Amino acid sequence: MVRQDTIELLKECDAGVKMAVTGIDDVLGDVHSNELKGYLVESRERHKHMGNEIHRCLKQYHEEGKEPGTMARGMSWLKTNAKLAVDDSDSMIAELMTDGCDMGVKSLNRYLNEYEQADEASRDIAKRLIRLEENLAQDIRGFL
């Protein structure tokens, strides 16, 4: 059970990282503030670094990563583009990113509970991703 929980937790972390990177990429072209852009670019790079770490861990189990769900990805894209079509301010971008961070934190905590027998290394990765999401949300609060 430890092995399977570890693999499933890593796969969910991988999907979450991909969602985060895609979400950031979706809004970067609309950001006006260099400071906000800096926070987003830095977060995107940290997510990519975590993604590489997750892939190395999955490779040890001879497993592949996981793509985010088509419905989740589509709904995120639709919400982002609809809101930015009406209001492309940095405040709206910060709101969209904060919402995404909150969803990521909630999902990762749910997966930590669901895959409670995952090994400590994969649990640590999930907890670091949670902190990454929480830190981004905190960093961009001033733009709300």
GIUR-V447258 format. One record per backbone hydrogen bond with DSSP energy under -1.0 kcal/mol. NH is the residue of the N-H (numbers start at 1). CO is the residue of the C=O. E is the energy in kcal/mol with one decimal. If there is no record, write none. Layout:
nh=NH co=CO e=E
nh=NH co=CO e=E
This chain:
nh=5 co=1 e=-2.7
nh=6 co=2 e=-2.4
nh=7 co=3 e=-2.4
nh=8 co=4 e=-2.6
nh=9 co=5 e=-2.6
nh=10 co=6 e=-2.4
nh=11 co=7 e=-2.4
nh=12 co=8 e=-2.2
nh=13 co=9 e=-2.3
nh=14 co=10 e=-2.4
nh=15 co=11 e=-2.4
nh=16 co=12 e=-2.2
nh=17 co=13 e=-2.5
nh=18 co=14 e=-2.2
nh=19 co=15 e=-2.2
nh=20 co=16 e=-2.4
nh=21 co=17 e=-2.6
nh=22 co=18 e=-2.4
nh=23 co=19 e=-2.7
nh=24 co=20 e=-2.5
nh=25 co=21 e=-2.6
nh=26 co=22 e=-2.2
nh=28 co=24 e=-1.8
nh=30 co=27 e=-2.2
nh=31 co=28 e=-1.1
nh=37 co=33 e=-2.5
nh=38 co=34 e=-2.3
nh=39 co=35 e=-2.0
nh=40 co=36 e=-2.3
nh=41 co=37 e=-2.8
nh=42 co=38 e=-2.4
nh=43 co=39 e=-2.3
nh=44 co=40 e=-2.6
nh=45 co=41 e=-2.3
nh=46 co=42 e=-2.1
nh=47 co=43 e=-2.6
nh=48 co=44 e=-2.4
nh=49 co=45 e=-2.3
nh=50 co=46 e=-2.3
nh=51 co=47 e=-2.6
nh=52 co=48 e=-2.2
nh=53 co=49 e=-2.0
nh=54 co=50 e=-2.6
nh=55 co=51 e=-2.4
nh=56 co=52 e=-2.1
nh=57 co=53 e=-2.0
nh=58 co=54 e=-2.8
nh=59 co=55 e=-2.4
nh=60 co=56 e=-1.2
nh=61 co=58 e=-1.1
nh=62 co=59 e=-1.6
nh=63 co=58 e=-2.3
nh=73 co=69 e=-2.7
nh=74 co=70 e=-2.6
nh=75 co=71 e=-2.8
nh=76 co=72 e=-2.2
nh=77 co=73 e=-2.4
nh=78 co=74 e=-2.6
nh=79 co=75 e=-2.7
nh=80 co=76 e=-2.6
nh=81 co=77 e=-2.6
nh=82 co=78 e=-2.6
nh=83 co=79 e=-2.5
nh=84 co=80 e=-2.4
nh=85 co=81 e=-1.5
nh=87 co=83 e=-2.6
nh=93 co=89 e=-2.1
nh=94 co=90 e=-2.7
nh=95 co=91 e=-2.1
nh=96 co=92 e=-2.7
nh=97 co=93 e=-2.6
nh=98 co=94 e=-2.5
nh=99 co=95 e=-2.5
nh=100 co=96 e=-2.2
nh=101 co=97 e=-2.6
nh=102 co=98 e=-2.6
nh=103 co=99 e=-2.2
nh=104 co=100 e=-2.4
nh=105 co=101 e=-2.7
nh=106 co=102 e=-2.3
nh=107 co=103 e=-2.6
nh=108 co=104 e=-2.7
nh=109 co=105 e=-2.2
nh=110 co=106 e=-2.0
nh=111 co=107 e=-2.5
nh=112 co=108 e=-2.3
nh=113 co=109 e=-1.8
nh=114 co=110 e=-2.6
nh=115 co=111 e=-2.9
nh=118 co=115 e=-1.9
nh=123 co=119 e=-2.1
nh=124 co=120 e=-2.2
nh=125 co=121 e=-1.8
nh=126 co=122 e=-2.2
nh=127 co=123 e=-2.3
nh=128 co=124 e=-2.4
nh=129 co=125 e=-2.3
nh=130 co=126 e=-2.2
nh=131 co=127 e=-2.2
nh=132 co=128 e=-2.2
nh=133 co=129 e=-2.4
nh=134 co=130 e=-2.7
nh=135 co=131 e=-2.8
nh=136 co=132 e=-2.0
nh=137 co=133 e=-2.3
nh=138 co=134 e=-2.1
nh=139 co=135 e=-2.9
nh=140 co=136 e=-2.0
nh=141 co=138 e=-1.1
nh=143 co=140 e=-2.0
nh=144 co=141 e=-1.7
